[in-house]
Amino acid sequence: KKIRVNPLLKNKNPRKSASILDKWILAQLNILIDDVSKAMDSYELNRALRPITNFVDDFSTWYVRRSRRRFQKPENKKEFENASAIFAFVLTEFSRVAAPFLPFAAEAIYQGIKYQASSIKKLESVHLENWPKADKQLIDKKLIKNMAEIRRLASLALAKRAEAGIKVRQPLSELRIKDYKLRDKIELLNTLKDEINVKKVIFDGKIKNEIELDTKITPELREEGIVRDFVRLVQGLRQEAGYKPKDVVYLFVSAGDLDAILNKNFNLLKKEVGAKNIEFHRAEKPTPSTTRYYTGFDAEEKTQIDNQKIWLGVKKV
């Protein structure tokens, strides 16, 4: 199956990026190239394969997930283009490294990369490409160490959430960290906040444990969690209906006591779920306000949010 990478890659070597995540994945990529090259030069094929497996895990479970906002809801066009260029570049280089070990998967990835600039020449197959060379100037070992610490702290905080029975979509107030060594790493700390869904990260040498997670859910945090759950449900319905991201929909909602919270966040919800309008009633049949476009739902669902029954229906405009 052909793998599609979108948008088109304008620059075959987009090595510079302001994003800490991009700098980290480029460092990991060049470590991968260096490690696999050394192992193959020594004819140690088992040792050559292990870094590939580790890189796939880093790329898919951390880089892609933490970069999702830049693809789905970028701050501007430039951010989207930069993120996409790094993403495609990393996949291209990875396909070259993986080609001897995963020939079919590497070829599928390589063929999925599209170049926008006509001056960039792409070979017929990844197996005709030259072996990549590691750029050791991009290997920031301190960044790799700090990111590993961020991921470790995230795991501890998520374990605290699990112990308290609080899902990750529910925002929390703060995480306190005993060790001050990451105190000035603002972008890394923002990555941690996003991963564990807290408003603040505070350094406090007086706490007893390595970390302390404030699990108190205020009315404001509860409302934000309900809105996030609702957006997730609608996105799931959109996927079930086979919509594309650009498709605009009519959304019908019957949520009982939650209608007031959803109505309060009306404009935000419209933007987040790509809705032209949201109607807070269950449209079992055409009504005067919906006759002009209601002909049945493309998808609908009965479920619960915050122990409240909710019904959703979507129809493409």
Disulfide bonds with the S-S distance in Angstrom:
none
